[in-house]
Amino acid sequence: MKLVSFSTGDGRIHPGALLEEQNLVVDLTSAGYADTLAVISAGFTTMEKPGTSNSYKLDEVKLHAPLANPPRIFAIGLNYRDHAAESKMQLPPVPVVFFKMHTSIIGPGDAIVLPKATSQPDYEVELAVVIGKGGYRIPASAWREHVYGFTVANDVSARDVQFATSQWSMSKSFNTFCPLGPAIVIADEIADPHSLDLSLSIDGETLQSSNTRELVFGVPALVEYISSIAPLLPGDIISTGTPGGVGMGRTPKRWLKPGDTVTASVQGLGSLTNPVIAE
């Protein structure tokens, strides 16, 4: 099952189960869930055969960010060896954790809006982990008990704002700087999150291409480390970091610009495409 948020033209966003083989989106509001955070908190992961009264053809709905109101977004820096090298930084001895504000979340097809406050907007494809069962001091060996699913994230970053200070969160939290989606794939459907190809292209040109086997700190280590300090909550997102090929690491630099179309992809999770516009 894939968990989505969708609308049908009535202006209301519904939680839904995407059944790709049937080309259907099942409205989970009728099952008593107000939004996808409620679905995740309840541990709902299996969709029985749907009826027709609360189902829609996929082409009849608009998909939104699959989770618009996570309690927190933990983002991880310098978590691929090649990205640390292109950033001219040493590999960290422990995970580098910063936050993105949930107000920066947008969904598939929504525009990344480049603010006037930055002249160096950058792109970063990432595997994002969605926590299901919360917990404190979770051992790495128990990570699967606490992960609900996975989705695609684009950690859009204002590099000039980022490196004007030692704190990164504000540079990552401009409105629209967290494209997310298109769906949350239930964890049981991903045999190994550490063997997934991921890539990012702009207007068809591939700029990032790697595999999650290159992560410095994998999902078990991140769950253990973060929960050793702050109890994880249902719906928390851990965006696991980006590989090499970002605009900052290129010669010449390749910043996002109005008119670009950015597609971030992770194997088994789908592709997330967003146009880029000026503020």
URQUI-V564435 format. One record per run of one state. SS is the DSSP state (hx for helix, st for strand, lp for the rest). FROM is the first residue (numbers start at 1). LEN is the number of residues. Records with the same first field share a line. If there is no record, write none. Layout:
SS: FROM-LEN  FROM-LEN
This chain:
lp: 1-1  8-6  23-1  28-1  32-4  43-12  61-1  65-8  78-2  87-9  101-1  107-5  115-6  123-2  132-3  136-4  146-1  156-1  163-7  173-5  190-7  203-2  216-3  228-4  233-4  240-7  250-11  267-3  279-1
st: 2-6  14-6  24-4  55-3  62-3  73-5  80-1  96-5  105-2  112-3  121-2  125-7  135-1  147-9  157-2  178-9  197-6  205-7  215-1  232-1  237-3  261-6  270-9
hx: 20-3  29-3  36-7  58-3  81-6  102-3  140-6  159-4  170-3  187-3  212-3  219-9  247-3
